[in-house]
Amino acid sequence: MISTQHKIETLINEKFMQKIQPTTITYEIQKPDIYDNDTDKYNVDDKQPIQSIYTYLHDDTLHKVIEPTPDTEYHYVLYNFTDITTKPYVKFLMYNSNNIMKFPNEKAIIENNDESDTDSETSDILPYEDDTNESLDEFDAYSNNTENIEDEYVNEQCSQYLEKNFGIEYVKSNDNYKGFVKVEDKLYIFIDVSAIELNFPENEAFSWIIIDEIINKKMSNNVPICNIVINMFSTNSLIKNIYDENNNIIEYPICVYLCKKDNEADYTNVELKSSTNMSLISDKIEHPIFGNNTMFSTERINIDDKLLERYCLFTSNAIYVLHSNFTKHEIGLINDKSCIRFLHKTNEYWSVKNSSLYLSI
């Protein structure tokens, strides 16, 4: 029994610490400065919260004029800027190509005006499969391009590909084109599709992927991510980070897997459901210690290769339980139980009560 306030404080300091502890993944970033002041900013006069402004890829961030050569490959980086969680994040549409996650791509076609056949060859293009050695020896990212260039555009071939495969009209492809990053002869073309309804087959080939999966996990749902993509994002802060109005980098969420109780009263991950087979049953779990909450695991618990329900989770203010044999009374001493990290049978789990901290990927 805890009889004094001093003992309570000692117990909390020893067993519950609001800081990042070693987890099953080693992350390459330190805790950002913004974590130390994560409360709402208020206007001094009226005490109203000041709305933060977040940006990803300003219009002049990347080089825009596409000048293809016969060896050029177009890789389409379609991204969605999501801001309905506690902080915004970006997700990218990738394609499973021979068990490697890549961006949809095709070979550039250079028109020869001397040829009699002038019909476009892009109407029947399928994603181009690149079997060459993936390296970044000639990595070349263009940034801070402030020139006043009138012919900033997505060329005709790119526009046809985007319309045919994703239903993006020509005008929208130009309006939402943010520029490209060049890696050897590959042009990674960034298209903002946040406000566009994409038309693509709902199958296992396409899936949305977040930065944590690219940089830290280096795979998505047990499928490895292309090494060029990993290195490109890891070494280029302009395409990796979201910035606030003060140009500070904000936290990006981690990828976690939704959990449920299995028949043996233990935990297992939830398999991915199609949009036509969504369940109305709540994903919450009644935990004997944490109570009613949503449970996630940092790594896959299931040993099979089935696709699982992945979520992004913001953990900067999480409480870390540093021992595994905790009790309900000890957890009761924690004031903010919105996100708690704990260990169970060597696996890392997250008990989350604040729904604004997570969202399905």
C-alpha positions as CSV (number, residue, x, y, z in Angstrom):
1,M,0.0,0.0,0.0
2,I,1.2,3.5,-0.8
3,S,0.8,5.7,2.3
4,T,2.6,8.9,1.4
5,Q,2.7,11.4,-1.4
6,H,6.5,11.1,-1.6
7,K,6.2,7.3,-2.3
8,I,3.6,8.0,-5.0
9,E,5.9,10.5,-6.7
10,T,8.9,8.1,-6.4
11,L,6.8,5.2,-7.9
12,I,5.7,7.3,-10.8
13,N,9.2,8.6,-11.5
14,E,10.6,5.1,-11.4
15,K,8.0,3.2,-13.4
16,F,6.2,5.7,-15.6
17,M,8.3,8.2,-17.7
18,Q,7.1,10.5,-20.4
19,K,10.0,10.0,-22.7
20,I,10.9,7.8,-25.6
21,Q,12.4,4.5,-24.6
22,P,14.2,1.9,-26.7
23,T,11.6,0.0,-28.7
24,T,11.4,-2.8,-31.2
25,I,12.4,-0.2,-33.9
26,T,15.4,2.1,-33.8
27,Y,14.3,5.5,-35.1
28,E,16.8,7.8,-36.8
29,I,15.5,11.0,-35.4
30,Q,15.8,12.5,-31.9
31,K,12.8,13.8,-30.0
32,P,12.0,17.2,-31.8
33,D,12.1,20.4,-29.8
34,I,8.3,20.8,-30.4
35,Y,7.7,17.8,-28.2
36,D,8.7,19.9,-25.2
37,N,5.9,22.4,-25.9
38,D,3.0,20.5,-27.4
39,T,0.2,22.5,-25.8
40,D,-2.0,24.8,-27.8
41,K,-0.7,28.3,-28.4
42,Y,-3.1,31.1,-27.3
43,N,-3.7,34.7,-28.3
44,V,-2.8,36.8,-25.3
45,D,-5.8,39.1,-25.7
46,D,-8.7,36.8,-26.3
47,K,-7.2,33.4,-25.0
48,Q,-8.3,31.8,-28.2
49,P,-6.2,29.0,-29.7
50,I,-4.0,30.2,-32.6
51,Q,-4.4,27.9,-35.6
52,S,-1.1,26.4,-36.6
53,I,-0.2,26.4,-40.3
54,Y,1.5,23.3,-41.7
55,T,3.0,22.9,-45.1
56,Y,4.4,20.1,-47.2
57,L,6.3,20.9,-50.5
58,H,5.9,24.6,-51.2
59,D,5.3,25.4,-54.8
60,D,8.9,26.5,-55.3
61,T,10.5,23.7,-53.3
62,L,11.4,21.3,-56.1
63,H,12.5,21.7,-59.7
64,K,9.6,21.5,-62.1
65,V,10.6,21.6,-65.8
66,I,10.8,18.0,-67.1
67,E,13.5,17.5,-69.8
68,P,13.5,13.7,-70.5
69,T,16.1,11.7,-72.3
70,P,15.7,8.3,-74.0
71,D,16.8,6.7,-70.7
72,T,14.5,8.6,-68.4
73,E,12.0,6.8,-66.2
74,Y,9.0,8.5,-64.7
75,H,8.1,7.5,-61.2
76,Y,4.8,8.9,-60.0
77,V,4.7,9.9,-56.3
78,L,1.1,10.5,-55.5
79,Y,0.7,11.8,-52.0
80,N,-2.2,12.7,-49.7
81,F,-1.8,15.4,-47.0
82,T,-4.1,14.4,-44.1
83,D,-4.9,16.9,-41.3
84,I,-7.8,15.4,-39.4
85,T,-5.5,13.9,-36.7
86,T,-3.8,15.8,-33.8
87,K,-1.1,16.8,-36.3
88,P,-1.0,16.3,-40.1
89,Y,0.9,13.7,-41.9
90,V,1.6,12.6,-45.5
91,K,0.9,9.2,-47.0
92,F,2.2,8.0,-50.4
93,L,0.6,5.6,-52.9
94,M,2.9,2.7,-53.8
95,Y,2.7,-0.4,-55.9
96,N,3.6,-4.0,-55.1
97,S,6.0,-5.0,-58.0
98,N,7.3,-8.5,-57.6
99,N,7.1,-8.2,-53.8
100,I,8.9,-4.9,-53.7
101,M,7.0,-1.7,-52.9
102,K,7.7,0.9,-55.6
103,F,6.0,4.0,-57.0
104,P,4.0,3.4,-60.2
105,N,6.4,4.1,-63.1
106,E,6.9,4.0,-66.9
107,K,9.7,4.6,-69.4
108,A,9.9,8.0,-71.0
109,I,9.0,8.0,-74.7
110,I,10.9,10.6,-76.8
111,E,8.9,11.4,-79.9
112,N,10.9,11.2,-83.2
113,N,9.4,13.8,-85.6
114,D,11.0,12.1,-88.6
115,E,8.8,9.0,-88.1
116,S,5.6,8.8,-90.0
117,D,3.7,7.3,-87.1
118,T,2.9,10.2,-84.8
119,D,0.2,8.4,-82.7
120,S,0.9,8.5,-78.9
121,E,2.4,5.3,-77.5
122,T,1.3,6.0,-74.0
123,S,-2.3,4.8,-74.1
124,D,-1.4,1.2,-73.3
125,I,1.5,1.7,-70.9
126,L,1.7,-0.6,-67.9
127,P,3.9,0.1,-64.8
128,Y,7.5,-0.3,-65.9
129,E,9.4,-3.0,-64.1
130,D,13.0,-1.9,-63.3
131,D,15.3,-4.8,-62.7
132,T,18.5,-2.8,-62.6
133,N,20.7,-2.4,-59.6
134,E,19.2,0.1,-57.2
135,S,21.7,2.6,-56.1
136,L,22.0,6.3,-55.3
137,D,25.4,7.0,-56.7
138,E,24.0,9.9,-58.8
139,F,21.4,11.2,-56.4
140,D,20.4,14.7,-57.5
141,A,17.6,16.6,-55.8
142,Y,16.7,20.0,-57.0
143,S,15.5,22.4,-54.3
144,N,14.7,26.1,-53.6
145,N,14.1,26.8,-57.3
146,T,12.8,30.4,-57.4
147,E,13.2,31.1,-61.1
148,N,10.1,32.5,-62.8
149,I,9.6,29.8,-65.4
150,E,6.5,29.9,-67.6
151,D,6.6,26.4,-68.8
152,E,6.3,24.6,-65.5
153,Y,4.3,21.6,-66.5
154,V,3.7,17.8,-66.4
155,N,4.4,16.7,-69.9
156,E,1.9,15.0,-72.1
157,Q,3.0,11.5,-71.5
158,C,2.9,11.9,-67.7
159,S,-0.6,13.5,-67.9
160,Q,-1.9,10.6,-70.0
161,Y,-0.5,8.1,-67.6
162,L,-2.1,9.8,-64.6
163,E,-5.5,10.1,-66.4
164,K,-5.5,6.5,-67.6
165,N,-4.4,4.8,-64.4
166,F,-5.8,7.1,-61.7
167,G,-8.4,9.3,-63.3
168,I,-6.5,12.5,-62.8
169,E,-7.5,15.0,-65.4
170,Y,-4.9,16.9,-67.4
171,V,-5.7,20.3,-65.7
172,K,-5.5,18.8,-62.2
173,S,-2.2,17.1,-62.9
174,N,-0.7,20.5,-63.7
175,D,-2.4,22.3,-60.8
176,N,-1.2,19.7,-58.3
177,Y,2.2,19.0,-59.7
178,K,4.8,20.0,-57.1
179,G,8.0,19.1,-59.0
180,F,10.4,16.2,-59.1
181,V,13.5,14.6,-57.5
182,K,16.0,13.1,-59.8
183,V,17.9,9.9,-59.0
184,E,20.2,8.8,-61.9
185,D,17.8,8.6,-64.9
186,K,14.7,8.3,-62.7
187,L,12.4,11.3,-62.2
188,Y,10.2,11.0,-59.0
189,I,7.3,13.2,-59.9
190,F,5.4,14.5,-56.9
191,I,1.6,15.0,-57.4
192,D,-0.6,16.3,-54.6
193,V,-3.8,14.2,-54.7
194,S,-5.2,15.3,-51.3
195,A,-8.3,16.8,-52.9
196,I,-8.6,14.3,-55.8
197,E,-10.7,11.1,-55.7
198,L,-8.4,8.5,-57.3
199,N,-9.7,5.7,-59.4
200,F,-7.6,2.6,-59.1
201,P,-8.3,-1.0,-58.5
202,E,-8.8,-1.9,-54.8
203,N,-6.5,-4.9,-54.7
204,E,-3.3,-5.9,-53.1
205,A,-1.1,-4.1,-55.7
206,F,-1.7,-0.5,-54.4
207,S,-1.5,0.7,-50.9
208,W,-0.9,3.9,-49.0
209,I,2.4,4.1,-47.1
210,I,3.7,6.6,-44.5
211,I,7.2,8.0,-43.8
212,D,7.8,5.8,-40.8
213,E,7.4,2.7,-43.0
214,I,9.7,4.1,-45.6
215,I,12.5,5.3,-43.3
216,N,12.3,3.1,-40.2
217,K,10.5,-0.1,-40.9
218,K,11.7,-0.2,-44.5
219,M,8.7,-2.3,-45.4
220,S,5.0,-2.2,-45.5
221,N,2.8,-5.1,-44.4
222,N,5.8,-7.4,-44.6
223,V,6.7,-6.3,-48.1
224,P,10.1,-4.6,-48.5
225,I,10.2,-1.1,-49.9
226,C,12.5,-0.2,-52.8
227,N,16.0,0.8,-51.6
228,I,16.1,3.8,-53.9
229,V,12.9,5.2,-52.3
230,I,14.2,4.5,-48.8
231,N,17.5,6.4,-49.5
232,M,15.8,9.2,-51.4
233,F,13.5,10.1,-48.4
234,S,16.1,9.4,-45.8
235,T,18.6,11.9,-47.3
236,N,16.1,14.6,-48.4
237,S,14.4,16.5,-45.6
238,L,12.4,18.6,-48.2
239,I,10.3,15.5,-49.2
240,K,10.4,13.8,-45.8
241,N,9.1,16.5,-43.4
242,I,6.1,18.7,-42.8
243,Y,6.9,22.2,-41.4
244,D,4.9,24.6,-39.2
245,E,4.5,28.3,-39.7
246,N,7.9,28.9,-38.0
247,N,9.6,26.4,-40.3
248,N,10.0,23.9,-37.5
249,I,9.8,20.2,-38.4
250,I,6.8,18.5,-36.8
251,E,6.5,14.9,-35.6
252,Y,5.5,12.3,-38.0
253,P,3.4,9.3,-36.8
254,I,4.6,5.7,-36.4
255,C,3.0,2.8,-38.2
256,V,1.2,0.4,-35.8
257,Y,-1.1,-2.6,-36.2
258,L,-4.6,-2.8,-34.9
259,C,-5.1,-5.5,-32.2
260,K,-8.0,-7.6,-31.0
261,K,-8.5,-10.4,-28.5
262,D,-8.2,-13.9,-29.8
263,N,-9.9,-17.0,-28.5
264,E,-7.3,-17.6,-25.9
265,A,-7.8,-14.1,-24.3
266,D,-4.5,-12.9,-25.8
267,Y,-3.9,-10.4,-28.6
268,T,-3.7,-10.8,-32.3
269,N,-3.7,-8.3,-35.2
270,V,-6.7,-7.5,-37.3
271,E,-6.7,-8.6,-40.9
272,L,-7.2,-5.9,-43.6
273,K,-10.8,-5.5,-44.7
274,S,-11.9,-4.3,-48.1
275,S,-14.0,-1.1,-48.3
276,T,-17.0,-3.3,-49.3
277,N,-16.6,-5.5,-46.2
278,M,-16.2,-2.9,-43.4
279,S,-17.4,-4.0,-40.0
280,L,-19.6,-1.9,-37.8
281,I,-18.2,-3.6,-34.7
282,S,-16.0,-1.3,-32.5
283,D,-12.3,-1.9,-32.6
284,K,-12.0,-1.2,-28.9
285,I,-10.8,-3.7,-26.4
286,E,-11.9,-4.1,-22.8
287,H,-8.5,-4.5,-21.0
288,P,-8.5,-5.6,-17.4
289,I,-6.1,-2.8,-16.4
290,F,-6.4,-0.1,-19.0
291,G,-10.2,-0.4,-19.4
292,N,-11.9,0.3,-22.7
293,N,-9.3,1.4,-25.2
294,T,-8.0,0.8,-28.7
295,M,-4.9,-1.4,-28.8
296,F,-2.0,-1.4,-31.3
297,S,1.2,-3.4,-31.6
298,T,4.4,-1.8,-32.9
299,E,5.3,-4.9,-34.9
300,R,3.2,-7.6,-36.5
301,I,2.1,-10.3,-34.0
302,N,0.7,-12.6,-36.6
303,I,3.3,-14.8,-38.2
304,D,1.5,-15.3,-41.5
305,D,1.8,-13.0,-44.5
306,K,-1.8,-11.7,-44.6
307,L,-2.3,-8.0,-45.0
308,L,-3.1,-6.3,-41.7
309,E,-5.0,-3.2,-40.6
310,R,-2.3,-0.5,-40.3
311,Y,-2.7,2.8,-38.5
312,C,-0.6,5.9,-38.0
313,L,-0.1,6.8,-34.3
314,F,1.3,10.0,-32.8
315,T,3.3,9.1,-29.7
316,S,5.2,12.2,-28.6
317,N,3.2,12.6,-25.4
318,A,2.8,8.9,-24.6
319,I,3.4,7.5,-21.1
320,Y,6.0,4.7,-21.1
321,V,5.4,1.9,-18.6
322,L,8.9,0.5,-18.0
323,H,8.1,-2.8,-16.4
324,S,5.8,-5.6,-17.5
325,N,4.3,-6.7,-14.2
326,F,2.3,-3.5,-13.6
327,T,-1.0,-3.5,-11.7
328,K,-4.3,-1.7,-12.1
329,H,-3.5,0.4,-9.1
330,E,-0.2,1.6,-10.6
331,I,-1.8,2.5,-13.9
332,G,-4.5,4.4,-11.9
333,L,-1.8,6.8,-10.7
334,I,-1.3,8.1,-14.3
335,N,-3.4,11.2,-14.9
336,D,-3.2,11.3,-18.7
337,K,-4.1,7.9,-20.1
338,S,-4.7,9.0,-23.7
339,C,-1.7,7.0,-24.9
340,I,0.3,4.4,-22.9
341,R,3.1,2.3,-24.2
342,F,3.6,-1.1,-22.4
343,L,5.2,-4.5,-22.9
344,H,3.4,-7.8,-23.0
345,K,5.2,-11.1,-23.7
346,T,8.2,-9.2,-25.2
347,N,5.9,-7.3,-27.6
348,E,5.4,-3.6,-27.6
349,Y,1.8,-2.4,-27.4
350,W,0.0,0.9,-27.3
351,S,-3.2,1.6,-25.3
352,V,-4.9,4.6,-26.8
353,K,-8.0,6.4,-25.6
354,N,-7.7,9.6,-27.6
355,S,-9.0,9.0,-31.1
356,S,-7.4,12.1,-32.6
357,L,-3.9,10.4,-32.1
358,Y,-4.5,7.7,-34.7
359,L,-6.0,7.0,-38.1
360,S,-6.2,4.1,-40.5
361,I,-3.6,4.2,-43.2
